[in-house]
């Protein structure tokens, strides 16, 4: 089973709550966790800038997300 998890900032109380909810999955050796705090990193602090002329920014982000998901589905780490 693949358990996708997207998280933002968490505090100690939230970590404990997440641990309780996820405990059964951790106990199953067939579980794979896919964890991300932000699936698409863009902006000055990530040294990636949106290029004008490639559509609306939300369309470009969606396109990049779908490209990343396809790599995951194809088990392609390149």
C-alpha positions as semicolon CSV with decimal commas, in nm:
position;residue;x (nm);y (nm);z (nm)
1;X;0,000;0,000;0,000
2;X;0,124;0,349;-0,083
3;X;0,035;0,617;0,170
4;X;0,077;0,966;0,022
5;X;0,125;1,239;0,283
6;X;0,155;1,610;0,223
7;X;0,236;1,816;0,530
8;X;0,304;2,172;0,625
9;X;0,446;2,295;0,953
10;X;0,365;2,063;1,244
11;X;0,407;2,094;1,619
12;X;0,481;1,821;1,878
13;X;0,112;1,759;1,954
14;X;0,038;1,709;1,584
15;X;0,336;1,472;1,547
16;X;0,193;1,254;1,824
17;X;-0,151;1,256;1,663
18;X;-0,009;1,167;1,322
19;X;0,193;0,885;1,476
20;X;-0,120;0,732;1,629
21;X;-0,316;0,751;1,303
22;X;-0,028;0,613;1,094
23;X;0,087;0,343;1,339
24;X;-0,104;0,056;1,169
25;X;0,057;0,146;0,836
26;X;0,406;0,150;0,990
27;X;0,344;-0,199;1,126
28;X;0,261;-0,333;0,777
29;X;0,590;-0,415;0,595
30;X;0,413;-0,372;0,261
31;X;0,347;-0,003;0,322
32;X;0,538;0,266;0,135
33;X;0,513;0,627;0,251
34;X;0,545;0,910;0,001
35;X;0,589;1,227;0,205
36;X;0,624;1,581;0,078
37;X;0,598;1,922;0,232
38;X;0,549;2,084;-0,110
39;X;0,533;1,874;-0,426
40;X;0,633;2,156;-0,658
41;X;0,917;2,379;-0,535
42;X;0,933;2,705;-0,727
43;X;1,032;3,061;-0,654
44;X;1,351;3,251;-0,581
45;X;1,441;3,052;-0,269
46;X;1,438;2,727;-0,472
47;X;1,630;2,879;-0,764
48;X;1,342;2,801;-1,001
49;X;1,141;3,077;-1,159
50;X;0,824;3,052;-1,361
51;X;0,883;3,135;-1,728
52;X;0,635;3,368;-1,893
53;X;0,478;3,250;-2,215
54;X;0,423;2,891;-2,100
55;X;0,059;2,939;-1,999
56;X;-0,092;3,041;-1,669
57;X;0,116;2,967;-1,362
58;X;-0,138;2,722;-1,218
59;X;-0,134;2,531;-1,548
60;X;0,247;2,510;-1,538
61;X;0,244;2,390;-1,176
62;X;-0,020;2,130;-1,262
63;X;0,188;2,015;-1,560
64;X;0,500;1,980;-1,344
65;X;0,301;1,790;-1,080
66;X;0,165;1,548;-1,341
67;X;0,516;1,497;-1,480
68;X;0,643;1,413;-1,132
69;X;0,353;1,178;-1,065
70;X;0,420;0,998;-1,395
71;X;0,785;0,943;-1,291
72;X;0,665;0,799;-0,960
73;X;0,412;0,570;-1,130
74;X;0,675;0,454;-1,381
75;X;0,924;0,405;-1,093
76;X;1,158;0,631;-1,289
77;X;1,406;0,811;-1,063
78;X;1,579;0,991;-1,352
